[in-house]
C-alpha cells in the first residue's frame, strides 16, 4: 500500500467514526465518503457536490483559499459557515477542515448548533419503546425481530415471548374466524407484496369477554430489508361506530314501525267493532271462533303499541322519584305471575331510602316490566330472580343488577338481542329489548348484559341521578 492509499484509508476511517456530520471530499466539492450523521441531516450522497450547500460567495472564497500552496497537510477552521439544511432553512455552523495536499482531498467535520444536531442512536432506541402503538420489526421470512414494550399493555404479552415467533402464528392465535382468517391473511400478504404496504382493521379475542379491535398497518422498509408493523388499539372507536350503526337501524325501524302501525290500526279498529257486534248474537262454535278472533286482534294491538313505543322519542313528564320505590311497585305487579309460576324474587335494595333520581318514571316502569317479564319467561318453575340496587361511589348514578337462573343465551343470541325483531320466542315480537335499550339511552342511562347457556342471564342497568339543580340545593339545605 503506497502513501496515497494509506492517507485515503485513514481519512475514510476518520469520516465513519466521527460523531459529528463528516465527509471526505475533493477540493472541487465532490463528495467521496459520508457518515450517517451527515446523510441524515443534509440528505446528500457520494458524488453530490458539497459546495452547493454554501449560502454565500464569501464562504466559497474562504473554502478555495484553504488549498493554498503549502505542501503536506493543513488544518483550518471556518467560523459561522452558512449552509442550507433544507428548503429555505439556513444553519450557521463551524467547519473543521483537514486538507491533504498529497491527494488533494479534505475531511470536513461540521459542528452544528444544538437545534440542528441529530439525536444519538440511543435516543431512537429509547423512543421506540415509548411509542403509543405496538411496533413490530419483521424479517422477510415473517419472523419477529423486535417489538416495543407497548405489547405488554395492549396484548398482555411479554416482549421476549414474541421475538423469534412467526407473525402468522401470532395472527392465527388471536383471530376468531379460523377459516376466513386464513383467507384474509393470504389476501393481506398478497397486497403487501404487490404494493409494499397494507392497512386493515382486525377483530381479536382472548376469550368471549375480552374482544378487541386493532388497526394494523404493515409497510416494507427497503433500506433495511424488513417489514414494519404498527398496531393501534381502536376498540373504543370501533364500539362507538357500531353503536352509531345500531342507533341508525333503530331510527329506521322506528320510522317504519310508526308508518306500519298507523296503516294497520284503522282497518283493525273496524274489525274489532264488527267482532264485538257479532259476539252479542253469536252462540255455539261461532262464539268460540269470534273469541279467538278477538284475542288475536288484541295481540295485534299489543304488537302495534310496542312498535309505536319504539318509534316515538322519549317524551313524557320528568320528575323526582325513588328508584327503589318504583322497582318495588313493579315487583308488586309481577308477584301474582311469580307465585303462579313458582318463581322466587330476591330483592336487595342497599339504598332504599336514598335512591332519588330525576327521570321519566312511566318509561322506566315499562323498561322494568319488559326485563322482569323476559326473566320470568326464561326460567322454569323454581327459578330465582335476584335484584340488587346500589349507588356508584361517585354518586352520579345507580346500578340495578337483574339476574335470573334461566336457560341463558348463546354468543349469537347475546350479540343480537338488541336488534329489532330478533327473538328466540315462538310468539315474541323482538321489540321488547330494543325498546329497553332505546329508552335507557334516551334517558342518559346504559344497559349491559352477560349470559351463559344453562346458567342464566344478568342485565346491568345504569340510571343517572340527574337531579334538578334547585331541588338538589333544597335537599342539601334541609339535610344540613
C-alpha positions as CSV (number, residue, x, y, z in Angstrom):
1,X,0.0,0.0,0.0
2,X,1.5,3.4,-1.1
3,X,1.3,6.6,0.9
4,X,-1.7,8.0,-1.1
5,X,-3.7,4.8,-0.4
6,X,-2.8,4.8,3.3
7,X,-3.7,8.5,3.6
8,X,-7.1,7.9,1.9
9,X,-7.9,4.9,4.1
10,X,-7.1,6.9,7.3
11,X,-9.2,9.8,6.2
12,X,-12.1,7.5,5.3
13,X,-12.0,5.8,8.7
14,X,-12.0,9.2,10.4
15,X,-15.2,10.1,8.5
16,X,-17.1,6.9,9.5
17,X,-16.1,7.0,13.2
18,X,-16.9,10.7,13.7
19,X,-19.8,11.6,16.0
20,X,-20.5,14.8,14.0
21,X,-21.6,15.1,10.4
22,X,-18.5,14.4,8.5
23,X,-17.4,14.0,4.8
24,X,-14.4,13.3,2.6
25,X,-14.4,15.5,-0.5
26,X,-12.3,16.7,-3.4
27,X,-11.5,20.4,-3.3
28,X,-14.0,21.0,-6.1
29,X,-16.7,19.9,-3.6
30,X,-17.4,16.4,-4.9
31,X,-18.3,14.1,-2.0
32,X,-16.3,10.8,-1.8
33,X,-17.4,9.5,1.6
34,X,-20.1,10.4,4.1
35,X,-21.2,9.2,7.6
36,X,-24.8,8.5,8.6
37,X,-25.0,11.8,10.6
38,X,-24.2,13.9,7.5
39,X,-26.6,11.9,5.3
40,X,-29.5,12.2,7.8
41,X,-29.0,15.9,8.3
42,X,-28.2,17.1,4.7
43,X,-29.7,14.3,2.6
44,X,-26.6,14.1,0.3
45,X,-24.8,11.1,-1.0
46,X,-21.3,10.4,-2.6
47,X,-20.9,12.2,-6.0
48,X,-23.1,15.1,-4.8
49,X,-21.4,18.5,-4.5
50,X,-20.9,19.8,-1.0
51,X,-20.4,23.3,-2.2
52,X,-24.0,23.5,-3.4
53,X,-24.9,23.9,0.3
54,X,-22.9,27.2,0.6
55,X,-25.2,30.2,1.0
56,X,-22.7,33.0,0.2
57,X,-19.8,33.8,-2.2
58,X,-17.7,34.9,0.8
59,X,-17.9,31.3,2.2
60,X,-16.9,29.9,-1.2
61,X,-13.9,32.2,-1.3
62,X,-12.8,31.1,2.1
63,X,-13.1,27.5,1.0
64,X,-10.9,27.8,-2.1
65,X,-8.3,29.7,-0.1
66,X,-7.7,26.6,2.1
67,X,-5.8,24.9,-0.7
68,X,-3.1,27.5,-0.9
69,X,0.4,26.4,-2.0
70,X,1.6,24.7,1.1
71,X,2.8,21.1,1.0
72,X,1.7,18.2,3.3
73,X,-1.4,18.9,5.4
74,X,-3.3,21.9,6.6
75,X,-5.9,22.2,9.4
76,X,-8.3,25.2,9.1
77,X,-11.5,26.3,10.9
78,X,-14.3,28.1,9.1
79,X,-16.5,30.0,11.6
80,X,-20.1,30.9,11.0
81,X,-20.3,29.0,7.8
82,X,-23.8,29.4,6.4
83,X,-25.2,26.1,5.0
84,X,-28.5,25.1,3.6
85,X,-30.1,22.2,5.6
86,X,-33.5,22.2,3.9
87,X,-35.8,24.3,1.7
88,X,-35.4,27.9,2.9
89,X,-33.6,26.8,6.1
90,X,-30.2,28.1,6.9
91,X,-27.7,26.9,9.5
92,X,-24.7,28.7,10.8
93,X,-22.1,26.1,11.8
94,X,-18.3,25.7,12.3
95,X,-16.4,23.6,9.8
96,X,-13.1,21.9,10.8
97,X,-11.2,21.1,7.6
98,X,-8.3,18.7,7.4
99,X,-6.8,19.2,3.9
100,X,-4.2,16.8,2.4
101,X,-2.0,18.3,-0.3
102,X,-0.8,14.9,-1.2
103,X,-4.1,13.6,-2.6
104,X,-6.0,16.9,-3.0
105,X,-8.8,15.8,-0.6
106,X,-10.1,17.1,2.6
107,X,-12.1,15.8,5.6
108,X,-14.7,18.3,6.7
109,X,-16.3,17.9,10.2
110,X,-19.3,20.1,10.8
111,X,-20.2,21.2,14.3
112,X,-23.9,22.2,14.2
113,X,-25.9,24.4,16.7
114,X,-27.9,22.4,19.2
115,X,-31.1,23.0,17.3
116,X,-29.7,21.2,14.2
117,X,-27.8,18.4,15.9
118,X,-29.1,14.9,15.2
119,X,-30.1,12.7,18.1
120,X,-27.8,9.8,19.1
121,X,-28.9,6.3,18.1
122,X,-29.6,5.5,21.7
123,X,-32.4,8.2,21.7
124,X,-34.1,6.5,18.8
125,X,-33.9,3.1,20.5
126,X,-35.5,4.6,23.7
127,X,-38.2,6.4,21.7
128,X,-39.1,3.0,20.1
129,X,-40.2,1.8,23.5
130,X,-42.3,4.9,24.3
131,X,-44.4,5.0,21.0
132,X,-48.1,4.5,21.9
133,X,-48.6,1.9,19.2
134,X,-47.2,-1.6,19.1
135,X,-44.3,-1.6,16.7
136,X,-43.0,-4.9,15.3
137,X,-39.9,-5.4,13.1
138,X,-40.4,-8.5,10.9
139,X,-37.9,-10.1,8.5
140,X,-38.8,-11.2,5.0
141,X,-39.5,-14.7,6.3
142,X,-42.2,-13.5,8.6
143,X,-40.1,-13.8,11.9
144,X,-40.5,-11.1,14.5
145,X,-37.1,-9.5,15.1
146,X,-38.1,-7.0,17.7
147,X,-41.1,-5.4,19.3
148,X,-41.5,-2.4,21.6
149,X,-42.7,-2.6,25.2
150,X,-46.3,-1.5,24.4
151,X,-47.1,-5.1,23.6
152,X,-47.4,-5.8,27.3
153,X,-50.1,-3.1,27.8
154,X,-52.2,-3.9,24.7
155,X,-51.8,-7.6,24.1
156,X,-50.8,-8.5,27.7
157,X,-47.8,-10.4,26.4
158,X,-44.1,-10.2,27.2
159,X,-41.7,-8.9,24.6
160,X,-39.4,-11.9,24.9
161,X,-42.2,-14.4,24.1
162,X,-42.8,-12.8,20.7
163,X,-39.3,-12.3,19.4
164,X,-38.4,-15.1,17.1
165,X,-42.0,-16.2,16.5
166,X,-43.8,-16.3,13.2
167,X,-46.2,-13.4,12.7
168,X,-48.5,-15.9,11.1
169,X,-48.7,-17.9,14.3
170,X,-49.5,-14.8,16.3
171,X,-52.2,-13.8,13.9
172,X,-53.7,-17.2,14.0
173,X,-53.8,-17.3,17.8
174,X,-55.9,-14.2,18.1
175,X,-58.1,-14.4,15.0
176,X,-61.5,-15.8,15.9
177,X,-62.7,-16.9,12.5
178,X,-60.1,-19.5,11.6
179,X,-61.3,-20.4,8.1
180,X,-61.9,-16.8,6.9
181,X,-58.9,-15.6,8.9
182,X,-56.5,-17.7,6.8
183,X,-58.0,-16.3,3.6
184,X,-57.8,-12.8,4.9
185,X,-54.2,-13.3,5.9
186,X,-53.3,-14.6,2.4
187,X,-55.0,-11.6,0.9
188,X,-53.2,-9.1,3.2
189,X,-49.9,-10.8,2.3
190,X,-50.6,-10.6,-1.4
191,X,-51.5,-6.9,-1.2
192,X,-48.3,-6.2,0.9
193,X,-46.0,-7.9,-1.7
194,X,-47.8,-6.1,-4.5
195,X,-47.9,-2.6,-3.1
196,X,-45.4,-2.6,-0.3
197,X,-48.0,-1.5,2.2
198,X,-51.3,-2.8,3.6
199,X,-53.7,-1.4,6.2
200,X,-56.7,-3.1,7.8
201,X,-58.8,-3.4,11.0
202,X,-59.0,-6.8,12.6
203,X,-61.1,-8.3,15.4
204,X,-59.2,-10.4,18.0
205,X,-60.3,-12.1,21.2
206,X,-58.6,-13.9,24.1
207,X,-62.0,-15.1,25.3
208,X,-65.6,-14.1,24.6
209,X,-65.5,-11.4,27.3
210,X,-62.2,-9.9,26.0
211,X,-62.8,-8.7,22.4
212,X,-60.6,-6.0,20.9
213,X,-60.2,-4.3,17.6
214,X,-56.8,-3.3,16.2
215,X,-55.9,-1.0,13.3
216,X,-52.9,-2.7,11.7
217,X,-50.5,-1.1,9.1
218,X,-47.6,-3.0,7.6
219,X,-45.0,-1.4,5.3
220,X,-41.8,-2.7,3.7
221,X,-38.5,-0.9,4.6
222,X,-36.3,-1.4,1.5
223,X,-33.2,0.1,3.1
224,X,-33.1,-2.5,5.9
225,X,-35.0,-5.2,4.0
226,X,-37.6,-5.8,6.8
227,X,-41.3,-5.1,7.4
228,X,-42.5,-2.6,10.0
229,X,-45.9,-3.4,11.6
230,X,-47.8,-0.8,13.5
231,X,-50.7,-2.0,15.7
232,X,-53.1,0.5,17.3
233,X,-55.9,-0.4,19.7
234,X,-59.1,1.1,18.2
235,X,-61.6,-0.9,20.3
236,X,-63.3,2.2,21.7
237,X,-63.6,3.8,18.3
238,X,-65.0,0.6,16.7
239,X,-67.5,0.1,19.5
240,X,-68.7,3.7,19.1
241,X,-69.1,3.1,15.3
242,X,-71.1,0.0,16.0
243,X,-73.3,1.9,18.4
244,X,-73.9,4.6,15.8
245,X,-74.9,2.0,13.3
246,X,-77.2,0.4,15.8
247,X,-78.8,3.8,16.6
248,X,-79.3,4.3,12.8
249,X,-81.0,0.9,12.5
250,X,-83.3,1.8,15.5
251,X,-84.2,5.1,13.9
252,X,-85.0,3.4,10.6
253,X,-87.1,0.7,12.3
254,X,-88.8,3.4,14.3
255,X,-89.9,5.3,11.3
256,X,-91.1,2.1,9.6
257,X,-92.9,1.0,12.7
258,X,-94.8,4.2,13.0
259,X,-95.9,4.1,9.4
260,X,-97.0,0.4,9.5
261,X,-98.8,0.9,12.8
262,X,-100.9,3.8,11.6
263,X,-101.7,1.9,8.3
264,X,-102.9,-1.2,10.2
265,X,-104.7,0.4,13.1
266,X,-107.6,1.8,11.0
267,X,-108.8,-1.5,9.4
268,X,-108.1,-3.3,12.7
269,X,-110.4,-0.9,14.6
270,X,-113.1,-1.7,12.1
271,X,-112.6,-5.4,12.5
272,X,-112.8,-5.1,16.3
273,X,-116.0,-3.2,16.0
274,X,-117.7,-5.8,13.8
275,X,-116.4,-8.7,16.0
276,X,-117.9,-7.1,19.2
277,X,-121.1,-6.5,17.3
278,X,-121.3,-10.2,16.2
279,X,-120.4,-11.5,19.7
280,X,-123.7,-10.1,21.0
281,X,-125.8,-12.5,18.9
282,X,-123.4,-15.4,18.3
283,X,-123.6,-18.8,20.0
284,X,-122.0,-22.2,19.9
285,X,-119.0,-22.6,17.7
286,X,-119.4,-19.1,16.2
287,X,-119.0,-17.5,19.6
288,X,-115.9,-19.7,20.2
289,X,-114.4,-18.6,16.9
290,X,-115.2,-15.0,17.5
291,X,-113.5,-15.2,20.9
292,X,-110.3,-16.4,19.2
293,X,-110.5,-13.6,16.6
294,X,-110.9,-11.1,19.3
295,X,-108.0,-12.5,21.3
296,X,-105.8,-12.3,18.2
297,X,-106.9,-8.8,17.4
298,X,-105.9,-7.8,21.0
299,X,-102.5,-9.4,20.4
300,X,-102.1,-7.5,17.2
301,X,-102.9,-4.3,19.0
302,X,-100.3,-5.1,21.7
303,X,-97.7,-5.6,19.0
304,X,-98.6,-2.2,17.4
305,X,-98.3,-0.5,20.7
306,X,-94.8,-1.9,21.2
307,X,-93.8,-0.7,17.7
308,X,-95.2,2.8,18.4
309,X,-93.3,3.0,21.7
310,X,-90.1,2.0,19.8
311,X,-90.7,4.7,17.2
312,X,-91.5,7.6,19.4
313,X,-88.8,9.8,21.0
314,X,-88.6,9.5,24.8
315,X,-91.3,12.0,25.9
316,X,-93.2,12.5,29.0
317,X,-93.0,14.2,32.3
318,X,-89.8,14.0,34.2
319,X,-90.0,14.1,38.0
320,X,-88.1,13.4,41.2
321,X,-88.9,9.9,42.5
322,X,-87.3,7.0,44.3
323,X,-86.0,4.3,42.0
324,X,-86.2,1.7,44.8
325,X,-89.9,2.5,45.3
326,X,-90.5,2.3,41.6
327,X,-88.9,-1.2,41.4
328,X,-90.9,-2.4,44.4
329,X,-94.2,-1.2,42.7
330,X,-93.3,-3.1,39.5
331,X,-92.5,-6.2,41.5
332,X,-96.0,-5.9,43.1
333,X,-97.4,-6.1,39.7
334,X,-95.3,-9.2,38.8
335,X,-95.9,-11.0,42.1
336,X,-99.1,-12.9,41.0
337,X,-97.3,-14.2,37.9
338,X,-94.3,-15.2,40.1
339,X,-96.5,-17.1,42.5
340,X,-98.4,-18.8,39.7
341,X,-95.1,-19.9,38.1
342,X,-93.3,-20.8,41.4
343,X,-90.6,-18.2,40.8
344,X,-88.8,-16.7,43.8
345,X,-87.9,-12.9,43.9
346,X,-84.8,-11.9,45.9
347,X,-84.9,-8.1,46.1
348,X,-81.8,-6.4,47.6
349,X,-82.1,-2.6,47.9
350,X,-78.9,-1.2,49.5
351,X,-80.1,2.4,49.4
352,X,-83.9,2.2,49.6
353,X,-84.3,5.5,51.4
354,X,-81.8,7.4,49.2
355,X,-82.4,6.3,45.6
356,X,-83.9,9.5,44.3
357,X,-83.4,10.2,40.6
358,X,-84.8,12.8,38.2
359,X,-86.2,10.9,35.2
360,X,-89.3,9.6,33.4
361,X,-91.0,7.2,35.8
362,X,-93.5,5.9,33.3
363,X,-90.8,5.0,30.7
364,X,-88.6,3.3,33.4
365,X,-91.6,1.3,34.6
366,X,-92.1,-0.1,31.1
367,X,-88.4,-0.9,30.9
368,X,-88.5,-2.9,34.2
369,X,-91.7,-4.7,33.2
370,X,-90.1,-5.8,29.9
371,X,-86.9,-7.1,31.7
372,X,-88.8,-8.9,34.5
373,X,-91.2,-10.4,32.0
374,X,-88.3,-11.7,29.9
375,X,-86.6,-13.1,33.0
376,X,-89.8,-15.0,34.1
377,X,-90.2,-16.5,30.6
378,X,-86.6,-17.7,30.6
379,X,-86.9,-19.6,33.9
380,X,-88.6,-22.9,34.8
381,X,-90.7,-23.3,38.0
382,X,-88.4,-22.9,41.0
383,X,-86.3,-20.2,39.3
384,X,-84.9,-17.3,41.2
385,X,-84.9,-13.6,40.1
386,X,-82.3,-11.6,42.0
387,X,-82.4,-7.8,42.0
388,X,-79.8,-5.6,43.6
389,X,-79.7,-1.8,43.6
390,X,-76.5,0.0,44.5
391,X,-75.2,3.6,44.2
392,X,-71.9,4.2,42.4
393,X,-69.0,5.5,44.6
394,X,-69.0,8.9,42.8
395,X,-72.8,9.3,43.5
396,X,-73.6,10.1,39.9
397,X,-75.8,7.1,39.2
398,X,-77.5,3.9,40.5
399,X,-76.7,0.4,39.3
400,X,-79.5,-2.2,39.1
401,X,-78.5,-5.8,38.6
402,X,-81.2,-8.1,37.3
403,X,-80.1,-11.8,37.4
404,X,-82.2,-14.8,36.5
405,X,-81.5,-18.6,36.7
406,X,-82.9,-19.3,33.3
407,X,-81.6,-21.2,30.3
408,X,-79.1,-18.4,29.3
409,X,-78.1,-17.4,25.8
410,X,-75.6,-18.4,23.2
411,X,-73.0,-16.0,21.9
412,X,-75.0,-15.4,18.8
413,X,-78.2,-14.6,20.8
414,X,-76.2,-12.3,23.1
415,X,-74.8,-10.5,20.1
416,X,-78.2,-9.8,18.5
417,X,-80.6,-9.4,21.4
418,X,-80.9,-5.6,20.9
419,X,-81.6,-5.9,17.2
420,X,-85.3,-5.1,16.3
421,X,-87.4,-8.2,15.5
422,X,-84.7,-10.7,16.7
423,X,-86.3,-13.2,19.1
424,X,-85.9,-16.8,20.2
425,X,-89.5,-17.0,21.5
426,X,-92.2,-18.6,19.3
427,X,-94.6,-15.8,19.9
428,X,-92.2,-13.0,20.6
429,X,-92.0,-9.7,18.6
430,X,-88.3,-8.9,19.1
431,X,-89.2,-5.3,20.1
432,X,-89.0,-5.5,23.9
433,X,-85.2,-5.3,24.4
434,X,-84.7,-2.7,21.6
435,X,-87.3,-0.6,23.5
436,X,-85.3,-1.1,26.8
437,X,-82.1,-0.1,25.1
438,X,-83.5,2.9,23.3
439,X,-85.4,4.2,26.4
440,X,-82.3,3.9,28.7
441,X,-80.1,5.6,26.2
442,X,-82.7,8.4,25.7
443,X,-82.8,9.0,29.4
444,X,-79.0,9.1,29.7
445,X,-78.6,5.6,31.1
446,X,-77.0,2.4,29.8
447,X,-77.6,-1.3,29.6
448,X,-75.1,-4.1,29.9
449,X,-75.8,-7.9,29.6
450,X,-73.9,-11.1,30.2
451,X,-75.2,-14.7,29.8
452,X,-74.1,-18.3,29.9
453,X,-76.0,-21.2,28.5
454,X,-77.6,-23.2,31.3
455,X,-76.6,-20.8,34.0
456,X,-78.8,-17.7,33.4
457,X,-78.6,-14.1,32.3
458,X,-77.6,-10.9,34.1
459,X,-78.7,-7.4,33.0
460,X,-77.0,-4.4,34.5
461,X,-78.8,-1.1,34.2
462,X,-77.2,2.3,34.9
463,X,-79.6,5.1,36.0
464,X,-78.1,8.6,36.1
465,X,-79.3,10.7,39.1
466,X,-79.8,13.9,37.0
467,X,-81.3,15.8,40.0
468,X,-82.7,19.3,39.1
469,X,-80.3,21.9,40.5
470,X,-82.9,23.8,42.6
471,X,-84.3,20.6,44.1
472,X,-80.8,19.3,44.8
473,X,-79.8,22.5,46.6
474,X,-83.1,22.4,48.6
475,X,-82.3,18.8,49.7
476,X,-78.8,19.8,50.7
477,X,-80.2,22.7,52.8
478,X,-82.8,20.5,54.5
479,X,-80.2,17.8,55.3
480,X,-77.7,20.3,56.7
